[in-house]
Amino acid sequence: MTTRKLVFTDTSLCTGCKACSVACKAWNDLPPEKTDFVTSYQVQKETTAKTWTYISFHEKFANGKMTMRMFKHQCYHCADPSCMKACSSDAIYKTESGYTLIDHDKCIGCGYCVSSCPWEVPMVDPETKKSYKCTGCIDRVENGMLPACAFTCQPGAIQFGEYNEMIKKARIRLAEVLEFYPNANLYGEKLMGGTNYVYLLLDKPDTYGLPKNPSTPWSLTLWKSVIHPLGGVAIGAAALAVIAGVASNAALGNYRAKKENAENSHMEGGE
Amino acid sequence: MEPTFKKSDKIFRFTVGERVAHWSHAISFFILLFTGLGMISMFFRPAVGIVGGIDVARNIHRVVAVLFVVVFVVNLFIGEGGRNVRAWVREILAFDKKDLAHFMIFPFEFFGLHRPYPPQGKFNGGEKFNSALMITGMVCLVITGFMMWFPTAIPRVILQWAYPAHAGFALLLTAVLLAHLYLSLLHPDSNQALKGMFNGYVPAKFAYEHYEKWYYKVKSEENVKEQAKREIAADG
């Protein structure tokens, strides 16, 4: 039986070398894309259909000292993913190991997942018309290997292991780091049902441009849990009303009356 | 005093333009509903295989949507028909006491029980309500539909609400459509109206019984015309 895994990214160890981004492209056979200058060392604004992970850089200047915060973006593999709820084609599913995956045979590229993800991770490839995002290197991790990003991470910031062990490790590390960074926190453990990628942040989430409380959009819950069933009820009620209407008109003799009328006027030579 | 009718007495109700508006909407609604069902639930997904799968269905959905909007809007500005369609919209906005009175007894009529109601204009209270729902729904469906077509051009928050709005109006209008089909095909009284949507004429007796106010308006207009004709003939 496969057990739940966890990728713990300790941003206090990250050097911002971006090797994870390159390793991801190498293993998943993703072509390079034209990059832009975003800020300081950052050249990617968001995940794309061909770039599943990138590092964002956040400069901070305080007490005459410059510090840099780094954060690795990719799919967080939520336990309760809103992309899966939004999917029109049952193409998004969860694995026992905790990963959220897209079945590209079923995906039709409708883009519902794109607008539903609180982190704006999945993207539709305009050429293949399918939605893409980090797979967590499911092909590697379910065969006893490290995910490509963790495998390549030189300072050991990206760590992979069994969920419970890694969470324990993360908590111990948080206690150590809190001494130097009073705002340090674990990000992801309790978000969206608990993500499979958990971070040790040195500062509050908004410092990294991350949503503090990412959640399933209200509109999505309304859409899939209220409007769809309610719409079915409305159509069913209308169908029942039609049947009841025909039955009551028949019982009242309205159809017969109409027919007799027509016959009478026929005999009178009305038409 | 109640006028007497021969079976053959007819009254002109819908110009070509009004019928084009109705049938362009009717046909496109069915196509859009069928091609859209495959997106609303996986239960209907196999059905769109008839047109060649969900990808083809989505393209048909877009083409038909554009055709419908173009035909409907252009038709709105052509001749007498266009004028009448615009008048229809104005009449719905002028929803008054007599319309409300009809709307309140409508459930009885729906099930074949008769209740008295005040004389109605060209469209009765129930029809006005149905029309108002359809117009509001279709405008929202068209707007949200185009947003969903070009998701990257639309702010995320608005797009997130466009999806449920599109699904909600589609389902609501489908429920309304079922009732509309019943009234036009299966209801022993109101199914007379369908004739008007084919050749433009409805039985005069039906018009008098259902739209008394409108009936007398048409009759008086006819009288004025005939009067004018007679005068011209007399002058000539």
Chai-1 contact restraints between the chains, C-beta under 6 A:
chainA,res_idxA,chainB,res_idxB,connection_type,confidence,min_distance_angstrom,max_distance_angstrom,comment,restraint_id
A,S88,B,M39,contact,1.0,0.0,6.0,A-B,restraint_1
A,D90,B,M42,contact,1.0,0.0,6.0,A-B,restraint_2
A,I108,B,I54,contact,1.0,0.0,6.0,A-B,restraint_3
A,G111,B,P151,contact,1.0,0.0,6.0,A-B,restraint_4
A,S115,B,R156,contact,1.0,0.0,6.0,A-B,restraint_5
A,S115,B,L159,contact,1.0,0.0,6.0,A-B,restraint_6
A,S115,B,Q160,contact,1.0,0.0,6.0,A-B,restraint_7
A,P217,B,Q160,contact,1.0,0.0,6.0,A-B,restraint_8
A,S219,B,Q160,contact,1.0,0.0,6.0,A-B,restraint_9
A,S219,B,W161,contact,1.0,0.0,6.0,A-B,restraint_10
A,S219,B,P164,contact,1.0,0.0,6.0,A-B,restraint_11
A,L222,B,P164,contact,1.0,0.0,6.0,A-B,restraint_12
A,W223,B,Y163,contact,1.0,0.0,6.0,A-B,restraint_13
A,W223,B,P164,contact,1.0,0.0,6.0,A-B,restraint_14
A,I227,B,P164,contact,1.0,0.0,6.0,A-B,restraint_15
A,I227,B,A167,contact,1.0,0.0,6.0,A-B,restraint_16
A,I227,B,G168,contact,1.0,0.0,6.0,A-B,restraint_17
A,G231,B,L171,contact,1.0,0.0,6.0,A-B,restraint_18
A,A234,B,A175,contact,1.0,0.0,6.0,A-B,restraint_19
A,I235,B,T174,contact,1.0,0.0,6.0,A-B,restraint_20
A,I235,B,A175,contact,1.0,0.0,6.0,A-B,restraint_21
A,A238,B,A175,contact,1.0,0.0,6.0,A-B,restraint_22
A,A238,B,L178,contact,1.0,0.0,6.0,A-B,restraint_23
A,A238,B,A179,contact,1.0,0.0,6.0,A-B,restraint_24
A,A239,B,L178,contact,1.0,0.0,6.0,A-B,restraint_25
A,V242,B,L178,contact,1.0,0.0,6.0,A-B,restraint_26
A,V242,B,Y182,contact,1.0,0.0,6.0,A-B,restraint_27
A,G245,B,F110,contact,1.0,0.0,6.0,A-B,restraint_28
A,G245,B,F111,contact,1.0,0.0,6.0,A-B,restraint_29
A,G245,B,Y182,contact,1.0,0.0,6.0,A-B,restraint_30
A,V246,B,L186,contact,1.0,0.0,6.0,A-B,restraint_31
A,S248,B,F111,contact,1.0,0.0,6.0,A-B,restraint_32
A,S248,B,G112,contact,1.0,0.0,6.0,A-B,restraint_33
A,N249,B,G112,contact,1.0,0.0,6.0,A-B,restraint_34
A,N249,B,P188,contact,1.0,0.0,6.0,A-B,restraint_35
A,L252,B,G112,contact,1.0,0.0,6.0,A-B,restraint_36
A,N254,B,G112,contact,1.0,0.0,6.0,A-B,restraint_37
A,N254,B,P188,contact,1.0,0.0,6.0,A-B,restraint_38
A,Y255,B,P188,contact,1.0,0.0,6.0,A-B,restraint_39
A,K258,B,P188,contact,1.0,0.0,6.0,A-B,restraint_40
A,S265,B,K7,contact,1.0,0.0,6.0,A-B,restraint_41
A,G270,B,K6,contact,1.0,0.0,6.0,A-B,restraint_42
A,G270,B,K7,contact,1.0,0.0,6.0,A-B,restraint_43
A,E271,B,K7,contact,1.0,0.0,6.0,A-B,restraint_44
A,E271,B,S8,contact,1.0,0.0,6.0,A-B,restraint_45
